[in-house]
Amino acid sequence: MNRLFFVFGLFVTAAGFTANSAFAETPVEVLAAIKAEASGTPGFQGFSATRGESFYKTKHNHDLSCASCHTDNAAAQGKHSETGKVIKPLAPAANEERFTDMKKVAKWFKRNCNDVLDRECTAQEKGDVLTYLLTVHK
Amino acid sequence: MLRAKDFIRMFAVAVLVMGMSVAPISGVYADDDEDEGDDEGQQVVVSNALWKTECGACHAAYPPRMLPAESWHAVMSGLDKHFGSNAGLDAASAKEITAFLEENASTKGREASGKPLLRITETREFKSEHDEVAARDWKNPKVKSPANCGACHTQAESGDFSEHNVKIPR
């Protein structure tokens, strides 16, 4: 009898793993990849959540900041500044899908930085922002 | 206390039930390419996973039938300057989405202007379908933009724009 329950437990665990593997990476792994990129920059001294928060909330070009669409509270639901379309929360604590796919992360940083800063973000900026987002709780 | 045999039997039944509950869901997806027989007259709901993800990220994934093929071609050729934003895609994605949009595009005649319209809101169909919407509703912050289909079309995400599912926020 006990052995049966053990087998059943294995089944459930395996199912759990399968579900998790839908995410290619974890936010921590994504951050490590950004760090590897940033380390190549002269004078790199690590990431800062404080700097990331300031970058996230500061209006850059076109009167836009990250917070314009993702809101000041990254754990809250956002809204596209032009179309009004609802945007799911950005902070991994509030949305487990966030920062789990390196390709997607790269694509959206590129697109959104171009909209907000008219240029791509540096690895330092991306790392600071993700470090900050990882400190945001629900 | 359950005997091992009973447990195995229960487990088998549970697996069977789970399998059955999944089947109708895949049926719904399979139905995507068929005429949904909507009350608004031949709303054909078609879908493509890439189109839904890419086009639906910043705005509702506008159904291909809302613009003629030449308009979609023009929109997809100018994604780097897409209404003030660089929405450029990798070549393979752009090719697949363009084909999907063109294949399922509106077959109604050209608009009077002669050159392809890029905005759905400028099409005759959009204007006539929305002529009864009051100006104050368009200005409602909950609506914000005519691009925000989902503000009133509660089922816009699934491609259903029928009047039954319209709920104008107040």
Interface residues (C-beta under 8 A of the other chain):
Chain A: M1 L4 F8 K79 H80 E82 T83 G84 K85 V86 R111 N114 D115
Chain B: M1 L2 R3 A4 F7 I8 F11 C58 H59 A60 F83 G84 S85 N86 A87 V143 K144 S145 A147 N148 G150 A151
